[in-house]
């Protein structure tokens, strides 16, 4: 799966991130596992949004599965301290 990392990064950069940015959100690639699981971090308005799981599954995962062979699933990793600070307006 590591050979697909560049393609995954390109799809995120060109197709996924711009649409999330329209709603004030963003996404960062954390890792690509050998078993086909892509780990991402949602931030901005996407972090903590009640619809983030829907977005992750029906947009991010669906797009990556369609564009990149071997992607089996997408899961979000969460940095609770950072999310808390974002919600409080701190850095």
Secondary structure by P-SEA (a helix, b strand, c coil): cccaaaaaaaaaacccaaaaaaacccccccccccccbbbbbbccccccccaaaaaacccaaaaaaaccccccbbbbbbaaaaaaaaaaccc
